[in-house]
Amino acid sequence: MKETRRPALKIENEAFFEEVLRQLQEGKKVKIKVVGGSMAPFLKAGDGVLLQAADARDCKRGDIVLGEYKGKYVLHRLVAKREQEVVLAGDANYAQVENLSYEEVKAVAVQRFRDGRVHTLQKNWRRAVGLIWYKTRLWRRVYKGIKKK
Amino acid sequence: MRLRDDLILRNVGGEHVIVDPGQDMVDMSKVFTLNATAAFLWQELHGGTFTTERAVSLLMERYEVEETQAQSDVEALLKLFEEQDLLEKE
């Protein structure tokens, strides 16, 4: 069994999330591991996240959602809701945002698992902190630039 | 012995993956992958009761392998299954 030889298996993003979506559509919640650092520091690589099927309409700004963007799946923060689309952004990304239709948002992150502890995510204070983090990204970028010198 | 009835073998992105559906939560942060041989055995043995001997015969029917080799491979595989909680508890 490969499982004994490799500590972790990386499956292609799309294939993995298609299976995740299948389970979500059956009404299950799905726990996944965070890969990549685009949501640091709120979600770090290695954290666990519990996903629940959700419509973007039911989500609030500040929620972390799973969206399908240009064929790939991203787990980013919902920063804006407009009439025909929503905007996602990774907490660690200064410039890049993703524009998605409401239907392209598939699930919301309800819990984070870190160091053996479980944190409930869809709380107003967490959303607020996340949105402030997003709004101050340009200042943070400037600060980082100054710090380097 | 039996393989856990609630576990599903899925093909995800070309890999044979065992998914544990759970009650209402599916943990996909820890999945098991099987190589082609183990996946073959899983498919043959899932859904029924079997013995080590049956697994060994399956291997020998399908692959060119000596019985002693097949025996030790099967024992190693079943031991792994047991350690990882993939067998039905009796």
gemmi code that builds the backbone of each chain (N, CA, C; Angstrom):
import gemmi

chains = {
    "A": [
        ("MET", (0.839, -1.195, 0.000), (0.000, 0.000, 0.000), (0.869, 1.238, 0.000)),
        ("LYS", (0.545, 2.153, -0.864), (1.357, 3.360, -0.959), (1.368, 4.107, 0.368)),
        ("GLU", (0.331, 3.978, 1.120), (0.157, 4.795, 2.313), (1.326, 4.644, 3.268)),
        ("THR", (1.991, 3.496, 3.273), (3.102, 3.342, 4.203), (4.365, 3.988, 3.664)),
        ("ARG", (4.462, 4.163, 2.360), (5.709, 4.694, 1.823), (5.686, 6.208, 1.742)),
        ("ARG", (4.541, 6.789, 1.526), (4.490, 8.245, 1.436), (3.695, 8.800, 2.600)),
        ("PRO", (4.184, 9.825, 3.230), (3.426, 10.362, 4.357), (2.129, 11.028, 3.913)),
        ("ALA", (2.131, 11.682, 2.786), (0.892, 12.311, 2.343), (0.787, 12.173, 0.832)),
        ("LEU", (-0.409, 11.991, 0.362), (-0.616, 11.860, -1.077), (-1.241, 13.132, -1.597)),
        ("LYS", (-0.670, 13.681, -2.627), (-1.292, 14.870, -3.230), (-2.002, 14.437, -4.501)),
        ("ILE", (-3.296, 14.629, -4.484), (-4.090, 14.308, -5.665), (-4.358, 15.619, -6.370)),
        ("GLU", (-4.510, 15.550, -7.674), (-4.841, 16.759, -8.420), (-6.035, 17.473, -7.831)),
        ("ASN", (-5.909, 18.755, -7.722), (-6.943, 19.624, -7.174), (-8.342, 19.295, -7.681)),
        ("GLU", (-8.528, 19.277, -8.997), (-9.879, 19.103, -9.538), (-10.460, 17.754, -9.177)),
        ("ALA", (-9.651, 16.694, -9.326), (-10.146, 15.339, -9.056), (-10.535, 15.203, -7.592)),
        ("PHE", (-9.674, 15.708, -6.726), (-9.944, 15.619, -5.298), (-11.243, 16.341, -4.956)),
        ("PHE", (-11.390, 17.566, -5.422), (-12.569, 18.336, -5.046), (-13.852, 17.846, -5.692)),
        ("GLU", (-13.732, 17.171, -6.830), (-14.942, 16.564, -7.400), (-15.489, 15.513, -6.452)),
        ("GLU", (-14.579, 14.773, -5.829), (-15.015, 13.784, -4.841), (-15.585, 14.490, -3.611)),
        ("VAL", (-14.925, 15.560, -3.198), (-15.421, 16.347, -2.062), (-16.842, 16.841, -2.347)),
        ("LEU", (-17.052, 17.368, -3.551), (-18.375, 17.888, -3.912), (-19.419, 16.792, -3.918)),
        ("ARG", (-19.015, 15.619, -4.395), (-19.947, 14.487, -4.416), (-20.452, 14.196, -3.011)),
        ("GLN", (-19.531, 14.186, -2.064), (-19.910, 13.919, -0.674), (-20.774, 15.045, -0.113)),
        ("LEU", (-20.419, 16.287, -0.446), (-21.191, 17.430, 0.032), (-22.621, 17.362, -0.502)),
        ("GLN", (-22.754, 16.975, -1.772), (-24.079, 16.917, -2.385), (-24.935, 15.842, -1.746)),
        ("GLU", (-24.276, 14.835, -1.146), (-25.041, 13.799, -0.436), (-25.412, 14.255, 0.964)),
        ("GLY", (-25.084, 15.484, 1.265), (-25.472, 16.039, 2.559), (-24.438, 15.844, 3.643)),
        ("LYS", (-23.251, 15.359, 3.266), (-22.227, 15.138, 4.284), (-21.384, 16.396, 4.455)),
        ("LYS", (-20.801, 16.488, 5.647), (-19.764, 17.499, 5.836), (-18.443, 16.813, 5.507)),
        ("VAL", (-17.517, 17.546, 4.955), (-16.257, 16.944, 4.538), (-15.086, 17.660, 5.184)),
        ("LYS", (-14.189, 16.882, 5.752), (-12.987, 17.458, 6.350), (-11.834, 17.312, 5.359)),
        ("ILE", (-11.140, 18.407, 5.130), (-9.991, 18.370, 4.220), (-8.788, 19.010, 4.893)),
        ("LYS", (-7.616, 18.793, 4.295), (-6.402, 19.440, 4.805), (-6.114, 20.662, 3.953)),
        ("VAL", (-5.688, 21.710, 4.594), (-5.335, 22.935, 3.865), (-3.975, 22.748, 3.205)),
        ("VAL", (-3.936, 23.052, 1.928), (-2.686, 22.942, 1.177), (-2.353, 24.337, 0.660)),
        ("GLY", (-1.140, 24.762, 0.782), (-0.783, 26.081, 0.264), (-0.949, 27.157, 1.319)),
        ("GLY", (-0.425, 28.324, 1.057), (-0.429, 29.377, 2.067), (-1.244, 30.592, 1.710)),
        ("SER", (-2.167, 30.459, 0.753), (-2.882, 31.647, 0.287), (-3.836, 32.221, 1.318)),
        ("MET", (-4.131, 31.471, 2.371), (-5.036, 31.973, 3.393), (-4.329, 32.216, 4.720)),
        ("ALA", (-2.986, 32.265, 4.677), (-2.250, 32.500, 5.923), (-2.524, 33.915, 6.411)),
        ("PRO", (-2.548, 34.199, 7.685), (-2.308, 33.279, 8.785), (-3.555, 32.576, 9.315)),
        ("PHE", (-4.713, 32.854, 8.724), (-5.931, 32.287, 9.307), (-6.103, 30.807, 9.012)),
        ("LEU", (-5.652, 30.412, 7.820), (-5.602, 28.987, 7.511), (-4.179, 28.689, 7.063)),
        ("LYS", (-3.535, 27.791, 7.786), (-2.158, 27.452, 7.429), (-2.135, 26.076, 6.801)),
        ("ALA", (-1.158, 25.840, 5.960), (-0.983, 24.501, 5.376), (-0.850, 23.513, 6.523)),
        ("GLY", (-1.643, 22.453, 6.470), (-1.618, 21.479, 7.546), (-2.815, 21.589, 8.467)),
        ("ASP", (-3.480, 22.739, 8.464), (-4.725, 22.864, 9.230), (-5.779, 21.955, 8.603)),
        ("GLY", (-6.737, 21.545, 9.411), (-7.892, 20.840, 8.872), (-9.051, 21.814, 8.787)),
        ("VAL", (-9.926, 21.595, 7.813), (-11.090, 22.460, 7.667), (-12.305, 21.575, 7.419)),
        ("LEU", (-13.412, 21.893, 8.076), (-14.648, 21.144, 7.852), (-15.544, 21.956, 6.929)),
        ("LEU", (-15.918, 21.350, 5.807), (-16.737, 22.038, 4.807), (-18.172, 21.556, 4.847)),
        ("GLN", (-19.079, 22.464, 4.569), (-20.500, 22.131, 4.492), (-21.033, 22.757, 3.214)),
        ("ALA", (-21.883, 22.031, 2.490), (-22.430, 22.562, 1.245), (-23.155, 23.874, 1.536)),
        ("ALA", (-22.943, 24.869, 0.692), (-23.597, 26.160, 0.923), (-23.740, 26.919, -0.367)),
        ("ASP", (-24.768, 27.729, -0.408), (-25.010, 28.647, -1.490), (-24.371, 29.965, -1.082)),
        ("ALA", (-23.812, 30.669, -2.032), (-23.199, 31.949, -1.697), (-24.214, 32.911, -1.081)),
        ("ARG", (-25.462, 32.729, -1.429), (-26.506, 33.592, -0.874), (-26.646, 33.428, 0.633)),
        ("ASP", (-26.344, 32.212, 1.121), (-26.476, 31.972, 2.555), (-25.218, 32.368, 3.315)),
        ("CYS", (-24.172, 32.698, 2.577), (-22.914, 33.024, 3.238), (-22.829, 34.509, 3.510)),
        ("LYS", (-22.054, 34.835, 4.529), (-21.862, 36.258, 4.848), (-20.464, 36.669, 4.430)),
        ("ARG", (-20.307, 37.956, 4.178), (-18.970, 38.470, 3.886), (-18.081, 38.154, 5.079)),
        ("GLY", (-16.873, 37.683, 4.778), (-15.990, 37.289, 5.870), (-15.918, 35.782, 6.031)),
        ("ASP", (-16.908, 35.067, 5.520), (-16.871, 33.600, 5.565), (-15.776, 33.093, 4.635)),
        ("ILE", (-15.241, 31.937, 4.969), (-14.276, 31.290, 4.094), (-15.051, 30.249, 3.285)),
        ("VAL", (-14.969, 30.348, 1.982), (-15.789, 29.485, 1.133), (-14.947, 28.726, 0.117)),
        ("LEU", (-15.515, 27.625, -0.345), (-14.893, 26.837, -1.403), (-15.548, 27.231, -2.715)),
        ("GLY", (-14.755, 27.745, -3.649), (-15.303, 28.177, -4.920), (-14.574, 27.539, -6.082)),
        ("GLU", (-15.274, 27.412, -7.192), (-14.665, 26.889, -8.405), (-14.284, 28.076, -9.274)),
        ("TYR", (-13.002, 28.242, -9.494), (-12.508, 29.408, -10.232), (-11.612, 28.935, -11.354)),
        ("LYS", (-12.063, 29.135, -12.584), (-11.284, 28.762, -13.771), (-10.809, 27.316, -13.695)),
        ("GLY", (-11.727, 26.435, -13.356), (-11.406, 25.010, -13.370), (-10.717, 24.494, -12.124)),
        ("LYS", (-10.262, 25.388, -11.267), (-9.616, 24.936, -10.039), (-10.468, 25.336, -8.835)),
        ("TYR", (-10.245, 24.663, -7.739), (-11.007, 24.980, -6.535), (-10.141, 25.778, -5.582)),
        ("VAL", (-10.708, 26.839, -5.055), (-9.978, 27.654, -4.091), (-10.788, 27.781, -2.812)),
        ("LEU", (-10.071, 27.875, -1.708), (-10.702, 28.043, -0.401), (-10.280, 29.418, 0.102)),
        ("HIS", (-11.064, 30.431, -0.183), (-10.702, 31.804, 0.107), (-11.826, 32.528, 0.826)),
        ("ARG", (-11.513, 33.742, 1.267), (-12.507, 34.504, 2.014), (-13.440, 35.260, 1.073)),
        ("LEU", (-14.706, 35.243, 1.420), (-15.708, 35.991, 0.668), (-15.620, 37.448, 1.114)),
        ("VAL", (-15.157, 38.319, 0.238), (-14.947, 39.712, 0.662), (-15.998, 40.674, 0.132)),
        ("ALA", (-16.695, 40.290, -0.929), (-17.738, 41.184, -1.446), (-18.843, 40.369, -2.099)),
        ("LYS", (-20.068, 40.855, -1.936), (-21.223, 40.252, -2.604), (-21.854, 41.319, -3.475)),
        ("ARG", (-21.890, 41.057, -4.776), (-22.527, 42.017, -5.684), (-23.756, 41.361, -6.284)),
        ("GLU", (-24.453, 42.098, -7.121), (-25.716, 41.587, -7.654), (-25.532, 40.264, -8.389)),
        ("GLN", (-24.563, 40.192, -9.301), (-24.427, 39.004, -10.134), (-23.205, 38.166, -9.773)),
        ("GLU", (-22.365, 38.682, -8.900), (-21.152, 37.933, -8.621), (-20.681, 38.180, -7.192)),
        ("VAL", (-19.760, 37.307, -6.784), (-19.125, 37.493, -5.483), (-17.623, 37.595, -5.713)),
        ("VAL", (-16.934, 38.153, -4.750), (-15.495, 38.311, -4.858), (-14.825, 37.569, -3.707)),
        ("LEU", (-13.843, 36.748, -4.078), (-13.080, 36.029, -3.060), (-11.657, 36.554, -3.061)),
        ("ALA", (-10.999, 36.448, -1.905), (-9.583, 36.802, -1.849), (-8.895, 35.945, -0.793)),
        ("GLY", (-7.691, 35.493, -1.120), (-6.891, 34.768, -0.146), (-6.307, 35.762, 0.835)),
        ("ASP", (-6.324, 35.428, 2.104), (-5.846, 36.367, 3.125), (-4.388, 36.758, 2.922)),
        ("ALA", (-3.625, 35.888, 2.289), (-2.204, 36.190, 2.098), (-1.931, 36.844, 0.752)),
        ("ASN", (-2.961, 36.999, -0.054), (-2.772, 37.598, -1.377), (-3.006, 39.090, -1.317)),
        ("TYR", (-2.047, 39.874, -1.796), (-2.211, 41.325, -1.723), (-3.054, 41.874, -2.861)),
        ("ALA", (-2.828, 41.316, -4.048), (-3.478, 41.925, -5.209), (-4.558, 41.050, -5.829)),
        ("GLN", (-4.367, 39.759, -5.812), (-5.271, 38.903, -6.574), (-6.607, 38.698, -5.890)),
        ("VAL", (-7.662, 38.830, -6.656), (-8.987, 38.456, -6.164), (-9.614, 37.539, -7.206)),
        ("GLU", (-10.632, 36.825, -6.799), (-11.352, 35.963, -7.730), (-12.802, 36.420, -7.804)),
        ("ASN", (-13.261, 36.626, -9.016), (-14.676, 36.963, -9.230), (-15.418, 35.700, -9.635)),
        ("LEU", (-16.430, 35.361, -8.869), (-17.182, 34.144, -9.146), (-18.661, 34.451, -9.204)),
        ("SER", (-19.396, 33.623, -9.932), (-20.853, 33.730, -9.859), (-21.290, 33.070, -8.552)),
        ("TYR", (-22.506, 33.365, -8.142), (-23.024, 32.770, -6.913), (-22.985, 31.245, -6.964)),
        ("GLU", (-23.270, 30.714, -8.153), (-23.347, 29.256, -8.288), (-21.982, 28.589, -8.173)),
        ("GLU", (-20.920, 29.368, -8.408), (-19.588, 28.778, -8.365), (-19.059, 28.632, -6.943)),
        ("VAL", (-19.784, 29.166, -5.986), (-19.435, 28.931, -4.587), (-20.151, 27.652, -4.166)),
        ("LYS", (-19.380, 26.706, -3.654), (-19.953, 25.374, -3.411), (-20.131, 25.039, -1.929)),
        ("ALA", (-19.266, 25.586, -1.101), (-19.317, 25.185, 0.312), (-18.730, 26.285, 1.180)),
        ("VAL", (-19.020, 26.195, 2.450), (-18.478, 27.151, 3.416), (-17.688, 26.363, 4.466)),
        ("ALA", (-16.622, 26.984, 4.962), (-15.823, 26.344, 6.005), (-16.465, 26.658, 7.348)),
        ("VAL", (-16.805, 25.623, 8.087), (-17.489, 25.838, 9.361), (-16.577, 25.634, 10.567)),
        ("GLN", (-15.515, 24.843, 10.396), (-14.592, 24.619, 11.505), (-13.162, 24.565, 10.992)),
        ("ARG", (-12.259, 24.954, 11.883), (-10.832, 24.807, 11.586), (-10.230, 23.910, 12.656)),
        ("PHE", (-9.350, 23.009, 12.248), (-8.665, 22.120, 13.184), (-7.192, 22.483, 13.167)),
        ("ARG", (-6.670, 22.794, 14.357), (-5.260, 23.170, 14.432), (-4.718, 22.724, 15.774)),
        ("ASP", (-3.580, 22.014, 15.727), (-2.912, 21.573, 16.956), (-3.868, 20.865, 17.900)),
        ("GLY", (-4.705, 20.034, 17.349), (-5.601, 19.255, 18.193), (-6.805, 20.021, 18.710)),
        ("ARG", (-6.959, 21.268, 18.277), (-8.127, 22.031, 18.734), (-9.057, 22.358, 17.584)),
        ("VAL", (-10.323, 22.523, 17.935), (-11.341, 22.819, 16.930), (-11.830, 24.242, 17.130)),
        ("HIS", (-11.869, 25.016, 16.070), (-12.351, 26.400, 16.154), (-13.553, 26.583, 15.247)),
        ("THR", (-14.606, 27.163, 15.788), (-15.806, 27.422, 14.986), (-15.584, 28.691, 14.187)),
        ("LEU", (-15.843, 28.619, 12.892), (-15.455, 29.740, 12.034), (-16.538, 30.779, 11.772)),
        ("GLN", (-17.762, 30.341, 11.567), (-18.761, 31.323, 11.132), (-19.275, 32.170, 12.291)),
        ("LYS", (-18.328, 32.924, 12.838), (-18.706, 33.832, 13.922), (-18.434, 35.252, 13.460)),
        ("ASN", (-19.270, 36.156, 13.930), (-19.169, 37.536, 13.449), (-17.807, 38.147, 13.710)),
        ("TRP", (-17.213, 37.837, 14.848), (-15.937, 38.471, 15.138), (-14.848, 37.956, 14.203)),
        ("ARG", (-14.945, 36.666, 13.853), (-13.958, 36.117, 12.922), (-14.122, 36.737, 11.540)),
        ("ARG", (-15.378, 36.901, 11.147), (-15.632, 37.518, 9.837), (-15.072, 38.936, 9.827)),
        ("ALA", (-15.326, 39.656, 10.918), (-14.892, 41.049, 11.007), (-13.374, 41.149, 10.915)),
        ("VAL", (-12.689, 40.293, 11.662), (-11.222, 40.308, 11.631), (-10.727, 39.997, 10.227)),
        ("GLY", (-11.329, 39.010, 9.597), (-10.942, 38.627, 8.240), (-11.126, 39.757, 7.247)),
        ("LEU", (-12.226, 40.479, 7.382), (-12.502, 41.581, 6.456), (-11.575, 42.762, 6.709)),
        ("ILE", (-11.278, 43.020, 7.967), (-10.329, 44.090, 8.278), (-8.963, 43.731, 7.697)),
        ("TRP", (-8.590, 42.473, 7.861), (-7.332, 41.989, 7.301), (-7.298, 42.240, 5.801)),
        ("TYR", (-8.399, 41.965, 5.133), (-8.483, 42.178, 3.691), (-8.381, 43.667, 3.370)),
        ("LYS", (-9.111, 44.497, 4.123), (-9.154, 45.924, 3.822), (-7.812, 46.605, 4.053)),
        ("THR", (-7.020, 46.028, 4.935), (-5.740, 46.667, 5.236), (-4.593, 46.063, 4.447)),
        ("ARG", (-4.914, 45.285, 3.415), (-3.847, 44.552, 2.737), (-2.808, 45.470, 2.102)),
        ("LEU", (-3.240, 46.598, 1.567), (-2.268, 47.487, 0.921), (-1.339, 48.102, 1.958)),
        ("TRP", (-1.880, 48.438, 3.116), (-1.037, 48.955, 4.192), (-0.046, 47.885, 4.649)),
        ("ARG", (-0.551, 46.680, 4.737), (0.326, 45.584, 5.180), (1.421, 45.372, 4.157)),
        ("ARG", (1.108, 45.526, 2.889), (2.103, 45.347, 1.845), (3.170, 46.434, 1.937)),
        ("VAL", (2.730, 47.658, 2.167), (3.673, 48.765, 2.313), (4.575, 48.506, 3.512)),
        ("TYR", (3.971, 48.106, 4.621), (4.710, 47.839, 5.852), (5.762, 46.762, 5.625)),
        ("LYS", (5.344, 45.742, 4.900), (6.273, 44.641, 4.618), (7.440, 45.135, 3.770)),
        ("GLY", (7.123, 46.025, 2.829), (8.164, 46.585, 1.968), (9.153, 47.420, 2.774)),
        ("ILE", (8.641, 48.199, 3.721), (9.501, 49.038, 4.566), (10.352, 48.146, 5.461)),
        ("LYS", (9.731, 47.136, 6.040), (10.437, 46.227, 6.955), (11.635, 45.577, 6.277)),
        ("LYS", (11.483, 45.273, 4.996), (12.560, 44.583, 4.284), (13.791, 45.447, 4.194)),
        ("LYS", (13.576, 46.764, 4.093), (14.723, 47.685, 4.013), (15.274, 47.863, 5.418)),
    ],
    "B": [
        ("MET", (-12.751, -13.153, 8.109), (-12.701, -11.692, 8.320), (-13.393, -10.970, 7.173)),
        ("ARG", (-13.696, -9.685, 7.411), (-14.376, -8.881, 6.395), (-13.691, -7.526, 6.293)),
        ("LEU", (-13.731, -6.980, 5.114), (-13.335, -5.579, 4.976), (-14.513, -4.747, 5.454)),
        ("ARG", (-14.225, -3.606, 6.033), (-15.313, -2.754, 6.536), (-16.295, -2.451, 5.424)),
        ("ASP", (-17.565, -2.771, 5.677), (-18.598, -2.605, 4.649), (-18.862, -1.146, 4.320)),
        ("ASP", (-18.624, -0.268, 5.289), (-18.962, 1.137, 5.056), (-17.911, 1.876, 4.235)),
        ("LEU", (-16.748, 1.260, 4.013), (-15.703, 1.957, 3.251), (-15.925, 1.791, 1.751)),
        ("ILE", (-15.641, 2.852, 1.019), (-15.833, 2.810, -0.432), (-14.496, 2.978, -1.122)),
        ("LEU", (-14.267, 2.177, -2.161), (-13.070, 2.346, -2.983), (-13.445, 3.215, -4.170)),
        ("ARG", (-12.750, 4.332, -4.303), (-13.058, 5.251, -5.397), (-11.801, 5.490, -6.207)),
        ("ASN", (-12.007, 5.837, -7.456), (-10.881, 6.242, -8.285), (-10.874, 7.762, -8.334)),
        ("VAL", (-9.891, 8.347, -7.713), (-9.819, 9.806, -7.648), (-8.552, 10.257, -8.356)),
        ("GLY", (-8.729, 10.899, -9.507), (-7.572, 11.401, -10.243), (-6.581, 10.323, -10.618)),
        ("GLY", (-7.059, 9.117, -10.893), (-6.173, 8.032, -11.298), (-5.626, 7.220, -10.145)),
        ("GLU", (-5.913, 7.627, -8.933), (-5.447, 6.870, -7.771), (-6.612, 6.082, -7.170)),
        ("HIS", (-6.302, 4.887, -6.658), (-7.333, 4.114, -5.942), (-7.358, 4.615, -4.507)),
        ("VAL", (-8.483, 5.156, -4.106), (-8.571, 5.786, -2.799), (-9.706, 5.164, -1.996)),
        ("ILE", (-9.460, 4.903, -0.722), (-10.537, 4.423, 0.149), (-11.113, 5.618, 0.875)),
        ("VAL", (-12.409, 5.796, 0.718), (-13.085, 6.911, 1.366), (-13.923, 6.361, 2.520)),
        ("ASP", (-13.813, 7.016, 3.661), (-14.584, 6.617, 4.832), (-15.767, 7.568, 4.949)),
        ("PRO", (-16.951, 7.158, 4.518), (-18.071, 8.097, 4.451), (-18.522, 8.609, 5.805)),
        ("GLY", (-18.387, 7.816, 6.832), (-18.793, 8.281, 8.162), (-20.290, 8.504, 8.226)),
        ("GLN", (-20.733, 8.967, 9.326), (-22.167, 9.210, 9.502), (-22.578, 10.452, 8.751)),
        ("ASP", (-22.194, 11.605, 9.243), (-22.484, 12.793, 8.440), (-21.228, 13.610, 8.175)),
        ("MET", (-20.086, 13.066, 8.579), (-18.846, 13.749, 8.259), (-17.886, 12.793, 7.564)),
        ("VAL", (-17.356, 13.226, 6.422), (-16.388, 12.423, 5.682), (-15.012, 13.035, 5.890)),
        ("ASP", (-14.081, 12.237, 6.401), (-12.750, 12.768, 6.628), (-11.886, 12.491, 5.412)),
        ("MET", (-11.725, 13.519, 4.594), (-10.858, 13.347, 3.422), (-9.492, 13.977, 3.656)),
        ("SER", (-9.205, 14.308, 4.917), (-7.867, 14.820, 5.207), (-6.926, 13.651, 5.428)),
        ("LYS", (-7.512, 12.490, 5.628), (-6.696, 11.291, 5.770), (-7.349, 10.187, 4.947)),
        ("VAL", (-6.847, 9.972, 3.757), (-7.405, 8.904, 2.940), (-6.324, 7.863, 2.704)),
        ("PHE", (-6.750, 6.671, 2.371), (-5.826, 5.578, 2.097), (-5.775, 5.359, 0.599)),
        ("THR", (-4.571, 5.169, 0.086), (-4.456, 4.851, -1.330), (-3.959, 3.427, -1.472)),
        ("LEU", (-4.424, 2.776, -2.490), (-4.008, 1.408, -2.749), (-3.313, 1.341, -4.097)),
        ("ASN", (-2.280, 0.532, -4.183), (-1.718, 0.292, -5.517), (-2.652, -0.684, -6.231)),
        ("ALA", (-2.340, -0.964, -7.500), (-3.265, -1.738, -8.334), (-3.552, -3.122, -7.753)),
        ("THR", (-2.535, -3.763, -7.186), (-2.715, -5.117, -6.645), (-3.633, -5.095, -5.436)),
        ("ALA", (-3.359, -4.184, -4.531), (-4.187, -4.086, -3.327), (-5.617, -3.697, -3.696)),
        ("ALA", (-5.764, -2.837, -4.710), (-7.100, -2.419, -5.141), (-7.859, -3.605, -5.723)),
        ("PHE", (-7.155, -4.431, -6.480), (-7.766, -5.641, -7.041), (-8.292, -6.528, -5.919)),
        ("LEU", (-7.445, -6.780, -4.914), (-7.857, -7.621, -3.792), (-9.047, -7.010, -3.072)),
        ("TRP", (-8.973, -5.709, -2.847), (-10.071, -5.019, -2.160), (-11.380, -5.239, -2.910)),
        ("GLN", (-11.354, -5.023, -4.208), (-12.589, -5.180, -4.990), (-13.124, -6.604, -4.918)),
        ("GLU", (-12.219, -7.579, -4.963), (-12.653, -8.984, -4.935), (-13.210, -9.387, -3.580)),
        ("LEU", (-12.599, -8.856, -2.526), (-12.940, -9.330, -1.183), (-14.033, -8.510, -0.501)),
        ("HIS", (-14.277, -7.303, -0.983), (-15.231, -6.426, -0.312), (-16.646, -6.967, -0.405)),
        ("GLY", (-17.373, -6.875, 0.683), (-18.778, -7.280, 0.691), (-18.992, -8.712, 1.120)),
        ("GLY", (-17.938, -9.430, 1.469), (-18.105, -10.815, 1.902), (-17.059, -11.194, 2.932)),
        ("THR", (-17.280, -12.351, 3.513), (-16.304, -12.857, 4.480), (-15.249, -13.640, 3.719)),
        ("PHE", (-13.991, -13.535, 4.138), (-12.929, -14.243, 3.428), (-11.865, -14.716, 4.398)),
        ("THR", (-11.023, -15.591, 3.886), (-9.887, -16.059, 4.679), (-8.611, -15.621, 3.984)),
        ("THR", (-7.499, -15.717, 4.703), (-6.200, -15.389, 4.113), (-5.951, -16.265, 2.892)),
        ("GLU", (-6.350, -17.548, 3.009), (-6.133, -18.502, 1.924), (-6.816, -18.025, 0.649)),
        ("ARG", (-8.042, -17.518, 0.788), (-8.805, -17.037, -0.370), (-8.061, -15.884, -1.039)),
        ("ALA", (-7.518, -14.981, -0.228), (-6.783, -13.836, -0.763), (-5.527, -14.303, -1.502)),
        ("VAL", (-4.859, -15.286, -0.928), (-3.650, -15.822, -1.554), (-3.992, -16.457, -2.909)),
        ("SER", (-5.086, -17.254, -2.959), (-5.473, -17.874, -4.248), (-5.794, -16.827, -5.280)),
        ("LEU", (-6.478, -15.757, -4.861), (-6.811, -14.675, -5.804), (-5.553, -14.102, -6.429)),
        ("LEU", (-4.559, -13.851, -5.592), (-3.300, -13.292, -6.089), (-2.638, -14.243, -7.071)),
        ("MET", (-2.650, -15.534, -6.712), (-1.958, -16.509, -7.549), (-2.692, -16.745, -8.863)),
        ("GLU", (-4.022, -16.603, -8.833), (-4.797, -16.741, -10.072), (-4.456, -15.622, -11.039)),
        ("ARG", (-4.243, -14.448, -10.459), (-4.113, -13.270, -11.320), (-2.678, -12.938, -11.701)),
        ("TYR", (-1.763, -13.218, -10.776), (-0.373, -12.824, -11.018), (0.528, -14.042, -11.018)),
        ("GLU", (1.650, -13.897, -11.699), (2.654, -14.962, -11.661), (3.479, -14.755, -10.409)),
        ("VAL", (3.115, -15.470, -9.357), (3.822, -15.264, -8.092), (3.889, -16.583, -7.345)),
        ("GLU", (4.972, -16.798, -6.640), (5.133, -18.023, -5.840), (4.221, -17.954, -4.630)),
        ("GLU", (3.784, -19.116, -4.185), (2.828, -19.138, -3.072), (3.401, -18.504, -1.811)),
        ("THR", (4.679, -18.753, -1.542), (5.272, -18.200, -0.314), (5.284, -16.674, -0.386)),
        ("GLN", (5.583, -16.154, -1.574), (5.584, -14.699, -1.761), (4.185, -14.144, -1.589)),
        ("ALA", (3.222, -14.799, -2.258), (1.830, -14.349, -2.169), (1.360, -14.389, -0.719)),
        ("GLN", (1.710, -15.447, -0.037), (1.315, -15.607, 1.377), (1.838, -14.455, 2.223)),
        ("SER", (3.124, -14.145, 2.081), (3.682, -13.090, 2.932), (3.141, -11.721, 2.528)),
        ("ASP", (2.900, -11.529, 1.231), (2.323, -10.252, 0.778), (0.926, -10.059, 1.348)),
        ("VAL", (0.129, -11.119, 1.288), (-1.242, -11.029, 1.794), (-1.232, -10.761, 3.294)),
        ("GLU", (-0.369, -11.480, 4.000), (-0.309, -11.288, 5.456), (0.082, -9.856, 5.790)),
        ("ALA", (1.054, -9.323, 5.054), (1.494, -7.940, 5.293), (0.359, -6.960, 5.016)),
        ("LEU", (-0.356, -7.190, 3.922), (-1.448, -6.288, 3.543), (-2.571, -6.325, 4.577)),
        ("LEU", (-2.954, -7.533, 4.985), (-4.047, -7.648, 5.951), (-3.654, -7.069, 7.301)),
        ("LYS", (-2.382, -7.179, 7.620), (-1.909, -6.595, 8.885), (-2.042, -5.080, 8.833)),
        ("LEU", (-1.687, -4.499, 7.693), (-1.824, -3.051, 7.490), (-3.289, -2.642, 7.590)),
        ("PHE", (-4.160, -3.411, 6.925), (-5.590, -3.109, 6.965), (-6.076, -3.088, 8.406)),
        ("GLU", (-5.618, -4.095, 9.176), (-6.071, -4.193, 10.547), (-5.570, -3.008, 11.374)),
        ("GLU", (-4.292, -2.664, 11.182), (-3.712, -1.549, 11.934), (-4.399, -0.227, 11.627)),
        ("GLN", (-4.831, -0.080, 10.382), (-5.459, 1.168, 9.959), (-6.970, 1.137, 10.104)),
        ("ASP", (-7.472, 0.127, 10.776), (-8.911, 0.065, 11.069), (-9.760, -0.044, 9.794)),
        ("LEU", (-9.319, -0.877, 8.866), (-10.073, -1.055, 7.635), (-10.824, -2.382, 7.613)),
        ("LEU", (-10.659, -3.182, 8.672), (-11.363, -4.460, 8.760), (-12.561, -4.331, 9.675)),
        ("GLU", (-13.594, -5.096, 9.373), (-14.796, -5.119, 10.208), (-14.416, -5.752, 11.555)),
        ("LYS", (-14.843, -5.114, 12.633), (-14.520, -5.665, 13.950), (-15.495, -6.778, 14.296)),
        ("GLU", (-14.950, -7.883, 14.797), (-15.862, -8.997, 15.113), (-16.017, -9.182, 16.610)),
    ],
}
model = gemmi.Model(1)
for chain_id, residues in chains.items():
    chain = gemmi.Chain(chain_id)
    for i, (resn, *xyz) in enumerate(residues, 1):
        res = gemmi.Residue()
        res.name, res.seqid = resn, gemmi.SeqId(i, " ")
        for name, pos in zip(("N", "CA", "C"), xyz):
            atom = gemmi.Atom()
            atom.name, atom.element = name, gemmi.Element(name[0])
            atom.pos, atom.b_iso = gemmi.Position(*pos), 0.0
            res.add_atom(atom)
        chain.add_residue(res)
    model.add_chain(chain)
structure = gemmi.Structure()
structure.add_model(model)
structure.setup_entities()
